[in-house]
Amino acid sequence: MPSQQILPITYHPPSVFSSSSSPTEKLLLKDAEDDPTTRLLLFSHFEEEDEEKGTPIIKPLLPRASSYITTTTNGANKHQQRRRRTASDSSLSSLSDDSRNNSLGREVEHAAAETFLVTRLSLKLLRYLGVGYRWITRFLALGCYSFLLMPGFIQVGYYYFFSSQVRRGIVYGDQPRNRLDLYLPKNTDGPKPVIAFVTGGAWIIGYKAWGSLLGQQLSERDIIVACIDYRNFPQGTISDMVKDASQGISFVCNHIADYGGDPNRIYLMGQSAGAHIGACALIDQAIKEAGEGESTSWSVSQIRAYFGLSGGYNLLNLVDHFHRRGLYRSIFLGIMEGEQSLQRFSPELMIQDLNIRHAASLLPPIILFHGTADYSIPSDASKNFAETLQRLGVKAKSILYEGKTHTDLFLQDPMRGGKDDMFEDLVAIIHEGDSEALAKDAVAPPRKRLVPEFMLKLAHRVSPF
């Protein structure tokens, strides 16, 4: 291998810059005069001698990343090229490994943050509900209930954090909880129907991740699900929650096409407290559109139908029931901004107001699902709301499921796998008129069981909801 000459460092004075130097060069020159170290880096060069002309070749001390010392033979050039290729391959491999490590690190960090948030919300709920005998027993029941469903929670949690079909934390507004998660189908052969979903949580512990099981299973049927997060009490009161939900719906209506959704097939859905908030947002929007001169960022006409799951729609009838169940009157009235606001935030009563009844004609079809064994919110809440809407000329109906509790329809039945009546009813309504989608539904494989049957039955018995 030919020997290489060690070249001296030669200092050239600042006069190497011409009078026509750019302002950037002059600024560097001034820095160089002030700092000897900078001066060495700016004006020091390697020198090599040109074999043919006998003149020195000046090379900078800080070369470009791709440059190497040029040798005087062809063999050395080939050797340097091999070294360059090897170094480049090693760098790419290193960058790929670093990228994978950084991605995993971000996922772990996100999972830790989500776990912390869930824990904090649970402790907040206990603090506001009080820690008397009633809530100690309920907390123990909740612990047993969660333990029995843990096999399902682990699988759903893994999907939520690591599936490439989930887009978490998309910003839809400027408030702290203005985020939503998107569950996208693997099949991307055309625009998909969309459900904007408002999760439940007693207006205190609502969180977008609660809809991950529904989002996963609906996305397997080629339906996009957008789970909308919103401020909870005490971070916000009911008017803040309705405002956040409305902003989230607006984002879905105006941007879902960017994610493969069909803006002409958007459905709104809520569960438990989320069903109440979603209904309030829908009726509030209809009232705005029925008025004059009020600007809106989305329209009720963009919503094909509203689905309410285990919701309460007349708060005057529920305030005492909630108090007996442990959501004490003082706390509930704080959430709802006082007793005088109960009528204003009761969809069943809002729509009967003589001053705004004409807004009912703008509402889309409304379908309300409820279990007859629901002790958290009695099924009469959905039945009475549907009957009220029908009297006002709205296309509405309630579908009741015999013996189902507040959580059966949303958790235990989906974790059981196989056929689920409420889920199949929901999908059939969304795919109505789409023969291709209905044909796929007919041959869809049964849903995977997530929890053994005996654990589901025990969870049904010990559920505090």
SVG drawing of the C-alpha trace seen along z (x, -y; Angstrom):
<svg xmlns="http://www.w3.org/2000/svg" viewBox="-96 -46 103 66">
<polyline fill="none" stroke="black" stroke-width="0.4" points="0.0,0.0 1.5,-3.4 2.6,-5.5 0.7,-8.7 2.4,-12.0 1.4,-13.8 0.8,-17.3 1.4,-20.5 -1.3,-22.9 -0.7,-26.2 -2.2,-29.5 -3.3,-32.0 -4.1,-35.5 -7.6,-37.1 -6.6,-38.8 -7.7,-35.7 -11.1,-37.4 -11.6,-39.9 -13.2,-43.3 -16.2,-41.8 -16.8,-39.2 -20.4,-38.6 -21.8,-39.9 -21.7,-36.4 -18.1,-36.0 -17.3,-39.3 -19.1,-38.3 -17.2,-35.1 -14.0,-37.1 -14.8,-39.3 -15.5,-36.3 -12.2,-34.8 -10.3,-37.9 -11.9,-37.8 -11.4,-34.1 -8.0,-32.5 -9.7,-29.0 -12.2,-30.1 -9.4,-31.7 -7.5,-28.4 -10.6,-26.6 -11.4,-29.2 -8.0,-29.8 -6.0,-26.6 -5.5,-24.3 -3.9,-21.0 -1.4,-21.3 -0.6,-18.6 1.8,-18.9 0.5,-18.4 2.9,-15.8 2.5,-17.2 2.7,-21.0 4.7,-21.0 2.3,-23.4 0.6,-23.0 -3.0,-21.9 -4.8,-23.6 -7.5,-21.7 -9.6,-22.9 -8.9,-21.6 -12.7,-20.9 -13.6,-19.1 -17.1,-18.1 -18.4,-14.9 -18.0,-13.1 -14.4,-14.0 -11.3,-11.9 -7.6,-12.5 -6.8,-12.0 -3.9,-9.6 -1.5,-9.5 -2.3,-6.1 -5.3,-4.5 -5.1,-1.5 -5.4,-3.9 -8.4,-5.6 -10.2,-2.2 -9.3,-1.4 -10.8,-4.7 -14.0,-4.1 -14.4,-0.7 -13.9,-2.4 -16.4,-5.1 -19.1,-2.5 -18.4,-0.5 -18.7,-3.6 -21.9,-4.7 -23.5,-1.2 -22.5,-1.3 -24.0,-4.7 -27.3,-3.7 -27.5,-0.6 -26.7,-2.7 -29.3,-5.3 -31.9,-2.6 -31.1,-1.0 -31.3,-4.4 -34.6,-5.2 -36.1,-1.9 -34.8,-2.5 -36.2,-6.0 -39.6,-4.8 -39.8,-2.2 -38.7,-4.7 -41.4,-7.1 -44.0,-4.3 -42.9,-3.3 -42.9,-7.0 -46.4,-7.4 -47.7,-4.3 -46.3,-5.5 -48.0,-8.9 -51.3,-7.3 -51.1,-5.0 -50.3,-7.9 -53.3,-9.8 -55.7,-6.9 -54.5,-6.5 -54.8,-10.2 -58.4,-10.3 -59.4,-7.3 -58.0,-9.0 -59.8,-12.2 -63.1,-10.3 -62.6,-8.9 -61.8,-12.3 -64.9,-13.9 -67.2,-11.0 -66.0,-10.8 -64.4,-7.8 -67.3,-6.6 -68.3,-3.0 -70.4,-3.0 -67.5,-4.0 -65.0,-1.7 -67.1,1.2 -67.6,-0.1 -63.9,-0.6 -63.2,3.0 -65.9,4.1 -64.2,2.0 -60.9,3.7 -62.4,7.2 -64.2,6.2 -61.1,4.8 -59.0,7.9 -61.6,10.2 -61.4,8.3 -57.7,7.8 -56.9,10.4 -59.1,8.3 -57.7,5.0 -54.1,6.1 -54.9,7.2 -56.8,4.0 -54.1,1.9 -51.4,3.5 -53.5,2.8 -54.1,-0.8 -50.4,-1.6 -48.7,0.4 -51.1,0.9 -50.2,-1.0 -54.0,-1.4 -54.4,-3.8 -53.5,-7.5 -53.4,-8.8 -53.6,-12.3 -54.7,-14.2 -55.2,-17.9 -58.6,-19.3 -58.7,-22.5 -56.6,-24.7 -57.8,-23.4 -55.7,-20.8 -57.9,-17.8 -58.7,-18.7 -57.4,-15.5 -58.9,-12.5 -57.8,-9.0 -58.5,-7.6 -59.0,-3.8 -58.4,-3.2 -59.3,0.0 -56.6,2.0 -58.5,2.0 -58.0,-1.4 -59.9,-0.8 -62.1,-3.9 -63.7,-6.3 -65.1,-4.6 -68.0,-5.5 -67.1,-7.3 -68.3,-7.3 -67.4,-10.3 -67.5,-8.7 -67.8,-10.6 -66.7,-8.3 -68.4,-8.1 -67.0,-8.4 -69.6,-10.0 -68.5,-13.4 -65.4,-13.0 -63.2,-10.3 -64.1,-10.3 -61.1,-9.5 -60.6,-8.9 -58.9,-5.5 -62.1,-4.1 -63.4,-3.7 -60.4,-1.6 -62.3,1.8 -65.2,0.4 -62.7,-1.4 -60.8,1.8 -63.8,4.0 -65.5,1.4 -62.4,0.8 -62.3,4.5 -65.7,3.9 -64.2,1.1 -65.6,-1.7 -63.4,-4.6 -63.8,-5.5 -62.8,-8.9 -62.8,-8.8 -63.1,-12.4 -61.5,-13.5 -62.9,-16.4 -62.4,-18.3 -63.8,-16.6 -65.0,-17.9 -63.4,-19.8 -61.2,-20.9 -64.4,-21.9 -68.1,-21.9 -70.9,-20.6 -70.8,-23.6 -67.1,-23.1 -67.6,-19.4 -70.3,-20.1 -68.1,-22.8 -65.2,-20.4 -67.3,-17.6 -68.7,-20.0 -65.2,-21.1 -64.2,-17.5 -67.2,-16.7 -66.3,-19.8 -62.8,-18.4 -64.2,-15.1 -66.6,-16.7 -64.0,-18.9 -60.9,-16.8 -61.8,-13.1 -61.4,-12.9 -57.7,-13.4 -57.6,-10.0 -59.7,-8.1 -63.1,-8.8 -66.3,-9.6 -67.5,-13.1 -71.0,-12.1 -71.2,-9.2 -70.5,-10.6 -72.3,-9.2 -72.3,-10.6 -72.3,-8.2 -71.9,-8.5 -71.8,-6.1 -73.2,-6.8 -72.2,-10.4 -70.8,-10.7 -74.2,-9.9 -75.6,-12.8 -72.8,-15.1 -73.2,-14.1 -76.9,-14.6 -76.5,-18.1 -73.9,-19.0 -76.2,-17.8 -79.3,-19.6 -77.3,-22.8 -76.0,-22.7 -79.5,-22.3 -80.7,-25.3 -77.8,-27.4 -78.7,-26.5 -82.4,-27.2 -81.5,-30.7 -80.3,-33.6 -76.8,-34.9 -74.9,-32.4 -71.8,-31.1 -71.1,-27.4 -68.1,-25.2 -70.2,-22.0 -73.8,-21.2 -76.3,-18.8 -77.0,-17.8 -73.5,-16.3 -74.5,-13.7 -76.3,-10.7 -77.6,-9.4 -77.0,-9.7 -76.4,-6.6 -76.9,-6.8 -75.6,-3.9 -76.8,-3.7 -77.3,-7.4 -79.4,-9.7 -81.3,-12.6 -83.5,-14.1 -81.3,-15.2 -84.3,-16.3 -85.4,-12.6 -81.9,-11.4 -80.4,-13.7 -81.9,-11.8 -81.1,-8.4 -77.5,-9.4 -77.4,-10.6 -78.6,-7.2 -76.0,-5.6 -73.2,-7.7 -72.8,-10.6 -73.9,-13.0 -76.3,-15.8 -73.8,-18.6 -71.2,-17.1 -73.6,-16.5 -75.0,-20.0 -71.5,-21.4 -70.8,-19.4 -74.1,-20.7 -73.5,-24.4 -76.3,-24.5 -79.9,-23.2 -81.1,-26.0 -79.1,-24.5 -80.5,-21.0 -83.2,-21.7 -80.9,-23.5 -78.6,-20.5 -81.3,-17.9 -81.8,-17.0 -85.2,-15.6 -86.4,-18.9 -84.4,-21.2 -86.0,-19.9 -89.5,-20.5 -88.9,-24.2 -91.6,-26.1 -89.1,-28.7 -86.8,-26.2 -89.0,-23.2 -88.6,-24.0 -84.9,-22.9 -86.2,-19.3 -86.9,-19.2 -83.2,-19.5 -82.2,-16.5 -81.0,-13.3 -82.4,-9.9 -81.7,-9.0 -81.2,-5.4 -80.9,-4.7 -79.4,-1.4 -79.9,-0.4 -79.9,2.7 -82.9,3.4 -80.8,4.4 -78.8,1.1 -78.7,-0.2 -76.4,-3.2 -78.9,-4.8 -82.3,-3.1 -83.4,-2.1 -86.5,-4.3 -84.1,-7.2 -83.6,-6.1 -87.2,-4.9 -88.7,-8.2 -86.3,-10.3 -87.1,-8.3 -90.9,-8.7 -90.5,-12.5 -88.6,-12.8 -91.2,-10.8 -94.0,-13.1 -91.9,-16.0 -91.7,-14.4 -88.1,-13.2 -87.2,-9.7 -86.2,-8.0 -86.3,-4.6 -85.0,-2.9 -83.6,0.7 -83.6,2.5 -81.5,5.5 -83.0,7.8 -80.9,8.5 -78.0,6.3 -76.3,4.0 -74.5,0.7 -71.2,2.3 -72.5,5.5 -73.2,3.8 -69.9,1.8 -67.3,4.2 -68.4,7.7 -70.2,8.6 -67.5,7.3 -64.9,9.2 -66.9,12.4 -66.3,12.6 -68.6,14.2 -71.9,12.5 -73.0,9.4 -76.5,8.2 -75.9,4.5 -72.7,4.5 -74.4,6.2 -77.4,3.8 -75.0,0.8 -73.0,2.1 -76.2,3.0 -77.5,-0.5 -74.2,-2.0 -73.9,0.3 -77.5,0.0 -77.8,-0.4 -74.2,0.7 -74.6,4.1 -70.9,4.8 -70.4,3.9 -73.3,6.0 -72.0,9.0 -68.7,8.7 -70.5,8.5 -72.3,11.7 -69.1,13.6 -67.0,11.8 -65.2,14.1 -66.5,14.2 -64.9,11.8 -62.0,13.1 -62.8,14.0 -60.7,11.9 -61.8,13.2 -62.9,16.6 -66.6,17.0 -66.5,17.8 -64.6,14.5 -67.1,12.5 -70.0,14.0 -68.2,13.1 -67.5,9.6 -71.2,9.2 -72.0,10.0 -69.5,7.8 -69.7,4.8 -70.2,1.6 -71.8,-0.1"/>
</svg>
